[in-house]
């Protein structure tokens, strides 16, 4: 049976519970333990698939097609593991299961209640997620005191009683503000948060104090938290801002977190093997080069909307000794002020990520046209591929008014259309083409150069495809379909010839979901590499011009 580590949050959301959870997993993984991660989301949705990324953040897709919380992506990147639907529990899943059982009469006439029926279902799902693991680190979303999180906190409280104190460990992540006008850390919010947790029967074994800047928690504040929260001073850990999130496991372990966890859970002491992770984490800081990348989309107001895209770019940059300076550009600006499209000349690469809906679409198409005509490296992901096809159809093939039927159902040239199996579907949740699918790659293409193999597997999340009715005319005019489904029916990768454009590449799938630190996604690596080459060429030309002048 596995042992359990439960991570809760207090004071405010957005402190980085996902990173802390992944970091605890990493601290145990480098010691050779089989560890798994589990995210609990107290919202009533069954999954994240129907939620607005601008409000909730990115929808992360696993191999099995589950649309999960973005923290699953954090876990995968830190642990280099492929997770599944078992690694994300929501209130919607739990209540749906209990209600279905009640309708089938499985409770034999009993009054179905939060305790024990809902809490039993939660515990059962936690234990299923931990099957085959030595340890499971459980992140409970939200903050202590949220009404929707109470059944989950009660369930894990019961688990400590059932499993035993040596098999359950509670870690509380809290916020310790450091107001500049006061000049000292304020521990009162942490005291109240811990008091709230204790009032429901959970006493944290460890407190991790998240500070608001690069200043670590000082000793007097550590002592005050220990005194008022009834936690040993050695169990109070500091977490300030760090140059890279991949440094968090090392930073916490250097303070003794790994040793304390092993001691509390009566685990076999093992020497951590940090060499590989140190190399990886160090590659994200002090780069010798910088490239400036524009990500153009409609969810640009919240960076978490594209967190996997953001990370995949940084993974590629780290390998190339390059800092990737990401700029979020709203394409609605180009629709209102078309002349501002020329601002894109200041970027080394342009990326159009996935998305849905009409808003900002024409601005994205203008962006793609600018990247194509001005030979700026371009990467289109999912919707970014589809709109690149639309732009090519309009401006190269001459199909005036070409569009996706998602955007214009009356377009005269529906170059992007619904999958046939999607036409009769009315429910939105979990009904797209989701998860792990194969792609056959053509020899001699940029796609083959990037992947180095003829068959790859990547994760999908979409309803619309390049219409087979237009494959022939698009190819005749120079668009290369370098990756297709093995039956040749679906287009998975497009590109332009290398003698026409240095890097113009689009994928119907989301390669960012499989990108890892130290092992970047091939399309993102190729994109950042091309952006760097373009910048170095420009710098060389500028140097030569200066030399000639003087």
N, C-alpha and C positions, 0 to 999 in steps of 0.2 A: 504494500500500500504506500502511496506517495505521502510526503509531508507537504504542508501548505504554508505559503507566505501570502498574507493578505495586505494589499496596499490601499489605504484610504487617503482622502484629501480633505483639507480643511481651509477655512477662511475665504478662499476664492478659487474659481476654476482657472484652467490655463496655466497651472504651475509646472506642468510637465510630468504628471503621473505616469504617462506612457513611457517616457524616457527613463524614469526611475525604475519602473517595473522591468523594462528591457535590460537596464543596467544590473539589477539584482540577478536577473537570469544569466547575464554574461559573467558576472562574478562567480557564479556557481558553475557555469559551463566550462570556464577555463580551468576549473579544478577537476574536471572530468565527470561531473554529475550529469545524468540525463534529466534535463529540465524542460518544462513546458510553460507557456504563458496563456493566460485567459483574461479576456476583457468582459466585464459586466457593464451593460448600458441600461440604466433604469427607465429609459423612455418606452412608450407603449408600441412603437413601431416594431415589426418583426425583424427588420434589418434596416440598414442604412440606405437601401436602394432608392426609396422614394423621397428621401430627404434632400432639401436644398443645400448644396455645398457651401453657399454663402453663409448659411446659418450654422451648419453642423461640421463643415469641413469635408475633406475628400471622402469619396466612397471607394474603399479598397476591395479589390476582387481577388479571391483565392483561386487556386487551381480547380477546385470543385464547383466554381461558379457562385460562391456565396458573396453577397455584397455586404461587407463588414465595415466596422469602424476603422478610421484611419490609424488607430494605434496598432492594429494587426500588422500594418506595413512597418511600423517602428519595430515590432517584435521580430518580424522576418528579417529586416535589415541587420539588426544586432546579432541575431542567433543564426542567420543563414539557414533558416528552416522554412519549409512550405507548410503553412497552416491551413485550416479548414473551417467549416461551419461550427465545429465543436469548440473552437477557440473564442467564440463571441456569444454571450447570452444576453438576451433582452427581456424586458418585462412582457413585451408582446408574445414572444415565444413561450414563456412560462405560463402565462394566463391562457393562451390558446390551447396548450397541451392539457392543462387542468380542466378547462371547460369541455374539451372534446371527450375526455374521460368521463366527466359527469354526465354528458349526453348519452354515452354508451352504457351508463349504469354501473360503471366499475367501482364506484364508491359505496355501492350497496345501500343506498338510502341515507347515507350520512349527510349531515350538514357540511357543505364544503366551505372551508375557511382559509384565511391567510396562514394561520398556524393551526394544524401542521401541513395542510395540503400544498399551499404555495411554497412554503419554506422547504418542504420535502422535495418538491420538484426542482428547486434551485440546487439543493445539495446533490441530488441525483445527477444533474447536468455537470456540476463541478467535478464530481467523481468520474464521470465518463470522460471528461476532458483530460483527466490526470492518468488515465489508464496507460500503463507501460512506462510511466515516468517515475523518477525518484523524487522529484520535487515539482510543485506547480506554484507559479507566482500569479496571484489573482489581483487584477486591478478593478476596483469598484468605482465606476464613473460618477461624476458629480462631486458634491461636497457634503460632508457630514452635516446633518440637519435638513437636507432635502427630503421632503415627504415621500417622493417616489423611490428613494433609495432604502427606506427603512426595512422592507421585507428581506432585502439582500444582506443588510447588516445583521439582522436577526438570524438569518440562515447561517452566516459564517460564525456568529456567536455560538450557535448550537453546535457547529462543527468542532469548535475548540473543546467543548464539553465531551463530544462523542469520540473525537480522535485522540484527545489527550493534549496537555499543555506542551509536551515535548515534540508534538507533531504539527503544531500550529504556531505561527509567528505573525504578529501584527505590526506593520510599519505605517506610520502616519506622516504624510507629507504636508507640511503647513507653510504658511507665508509669514516671514518676519520682516516687516517694513523697516526702512532706514531713511526716514525723512531728512532731506538735506538741511532744512532750517532748524532741525533739532540736533542732528549730528550723533545720534545714538540709535541702536536697534530697539524696537518696541515689541515686547514679547506678549503683551496682553491678548492680541488676537489668537496666538497659539494656545495660550492658557484657556481661553473660552472654547476654542475648537476641541481641545483635548477633553475638557469638562463635558462637552456635548457627547463625545464618543463614549466616555466613561458612564454617562447617564443611561446608555442603552446596554451596558454590560460588557463593553469592550475596553480593555486596558492596553494601550499600545506598548509594545516592548521596545520599539525604536521610533525616534522622531527624527525626520530629516527636515531641516530648516532651510527653506528656499529664500534667498535674499534677492533684493531688487536690483543689484548691480554686481560689479566684480569683487565687492568686499565680502570676505568670508565672515561668518558669525564669530564674534569675539568671545573670549573666555567668560567675562561677567554675564553675558546674555545666555551662554550655554548653562552656566550654573543656575541662573534664575529659572530657565525652562525646566531643568532637572528638579529643582525644589518645588515649583508650583504644579508641575505635571506628574510628579511622582514617578519619574523615569531616571535611571542611573545616568550620571553625566557622561559616561563612556558610551551610552546609547543615543546621544544627541549628535547628529551629523550635520555638517554645514554644506550647502549647495549654492554657491554664487553663480553668476553668469560665467560661462567658459567659452573659449574661442570656437569649440565644436562640441556638439552633443555626444560625439563618439569618445570624448574624453571623460564623460561622466562616470562610467564604470571604474576606470582607473582612479579617478579623484576620490570616489567613495571608498574604494578598497584600500587606498593608501591611508585613509583615516581609521581603518580597522573594521569596516562593515562586514566583509567576508568572514573574518575570524569570529565576530560576534554572532552572525547567523549560524555558522557551523556549531559554535558552542551551545547556543540556545536549543537548536534542533537535534543535538547529540549526534551529529554527523561525524564521519571519519575525517580527521584533519588531512587536507591534501595541499600540496604546494601548487599555487596558481601558475599557469603557463601564459604569461602576458606578452611574450615576444612578438608574435604575429599581430596581435591587436594593437600594440604600441606602434608598430610600423604603419599600420593602417590609419590609426587616429592621428599620428604625426603628419601624415601626408595631406591632411586637410588644413594645415596651418603653414604660414611662411612660404607661400608659393612664389616662384620667380616671375611668373607671367600673370596677366589678367586679361580676360575677355569680357565684353559687355554684351549680354544677351537680352533681347526683348521677348517677353512672353505676352502675347496679345490674346485677350479673351474677355469674357463678360463677368467673370468672378474674380477680377483683379483686386477687389477691395479686401479680400481675406486670403492671406498667403496659404493658409491650411487647405484651401480649395484645391491646390495643386501641389500638395506636400511631396508626393512621390516623384513628380516631375522635377521639383526643386532639388530633391535629394539625388535623383539620377544625374542631373547636371553636375552637381558637386562631386559625385562619385567619379564621373568622367574627368572632371577638372583635376581631382587629386592625383589620378594616374599620370596626367599630363603636366604635373607641376604647375597648375594654372588655377588661379582663383576665378570663379565664375561670378561675375557681378550681374545679378538678375534684376531687370527692370520690368515692372508690371504696367502694361499699356492697355488702356481701354480702347477698343476699336470703334466704339460709338463716337469718339472724338473725330475720327477720320470721316465718318458719315456726315457730321455737322460741318467740319472744316476740312475738305479734301486736300487743301494745300499743305496741311500739317503732316501728310504722309511722308513728306521729305525729311521729317525728323528721324525717320528710320535709317537714314544714311549714317547716323552716328553709332550704329550697332554693328557688332562683328557677326551676329547671327540672329535669326528670327525664328521663333517657335510658336505654332498655333496648336494648343492642346485640345483635349476632348471637351465636349459641351453639348448642350441641347438648346433648342429654341431659336426664334427669329432674331432676337435683339443682338445687335452688333455684328450680324452676319455679313452684310455688305462691306462693312469696315474690314472684316477679316479677309474677304476676297480682294479688296484693294491692297491689303498688306501682302498677300501672297503674290499678287501681280508685281508689286514693287520688288519683292525679294527675287522673283524670277528674272525680271528685266534688268535688275542692277547687280545680278550675280552675287547676292548675299546668301550665305549658307542658310538653308531652310529645312526645318523639321516639322512635319505635320503629324499629329497623333489623332487617330480616330476621326473626329469631326474635321481636324486639320488636314487629313488625307482627302476626305470627301469634298471639302471646299477647294482644295487644290485641283481636283478633277473638274469641278464646276468652273473655276477660273480658266483652266486649260481649254475646256470645251467652248467657252465663250470667246476667248481672245486668240486662241490658236486654231481651233477647228472651225470657228465661225458660227457656232450654234447660239445665236443671239437669244438671250432669255433662258439659257440652260440653268438648271437649278436642281436642288434636292426637293423631293415632294414633302419632306419635313418642313421646308421653308415655304414652298409655293406648290400647293396641290394642283394648280392649273398650269404649271410650267409647260411650254411646248416641247421641251427636251429634258425629260426626267432622267438625267445621267446618274443620279443617286436616288434609289427607291427602296421601299420596304422589302425585307426578305419575304418570300412567298408565305412562309410559315407564320409570319407576324401579322398578316392582314386581318385575321379574324380575332385577334387577341384584344380584349378590353381591359383586363387588369394590368396595372403598371408594375407592380412589385414582382421581382424575380422572373420576368418573362422575356428579357432580352437574350441575345446570344451571349452567354456568360461563361467565363472560365477558360480552361486549358484546351486549345485546338492546334492541330498541326498546320504548318505552312511549308510547301515545297518551293525551294529557291532555284532560280535559273542560274546556270553557270555563266561566268563572264560578266556578271552584273556587280554593281556597287553592293547590293544586298549580300551577295556571296562573299565579296571581299570583307565585309564587316563581320559576318557570322562564321565564315569558313566551313560551312557544311550545307548539304542539300536539303535537309529536313530539320526544321526547328519547331519548338512548341512555345507559344506565348498566350497571354491571357486577354480575353476580349470582354467588351461591354458596349454593345450597340444593337440597334434595330435595323439600320439602313446600310445598304451596300452599293457598290458601283454596279449599275444595271448591266446585265449581260447583253442587252440590246445595243449597247454603245461600246462594247469592248473593241470591236473591229475598227471602228472609225477613230477611236482614241489612239489605238496602237499605230494605225496607218499614218497618223499625224505626228508621231514621235514620242508619245507617252509610253514608257516602259513598265509593263507589269512584271516586276522581277520576283514577286512572290504570290503564289495562289494556293487555294485549298488543293489537297492532293487530287481531287476530281476535276480541277481546272475551272470550276464553276464560279468561285468567289475570289475576288481580288484582295490580297492581303498587304502587298507592298507595291508602291509606285516610285518611280524615279525618272529623272531626265538624264540623257546621255552626258558622260563626263566631259566630252569636248564642247558641250553647250553650256554647262553649268557646273561649278566646282562641287556643289553638294545641294541637291534638291531631292528630298527623300520624304516619303510618307508611309505610315503604317496604319492599317485598320485596327490592329490590336494595340494594347497598352504595354510597351516594353518596359516602362518605368516600374511596373509592379514586380519585376524580377531582378531589378538592378540591386547590387550589393556593394557596400564599401570594400574596396580592394578588387572588385569584380564587376565593373560597370556594364550597363546594358550596351550592346554593340551599336545600335542606332544613335544613342546619346554620345557614346565615345566618338563615333565618326563625325557627328555634328560639332562637338566642341573642338575636336582636332582640326576640322576644316575652318572653324571660326578663328582658331589660333593662327593657323597658316595664313589666313587672309590678313589678320592684324599684323603679323610679322612682315608680310610682303609690303603692306602699306608703310610700315615703319622704315623698311629698307629703302623704299622709293623716296621717302622723306629725307632720310640721311644722305642719299645720293644727290638729291636736289640741293641740300644745304652745302654739301662738299663742292658741287659744281659752282654754286653761287659765291663761295668764299675761297 
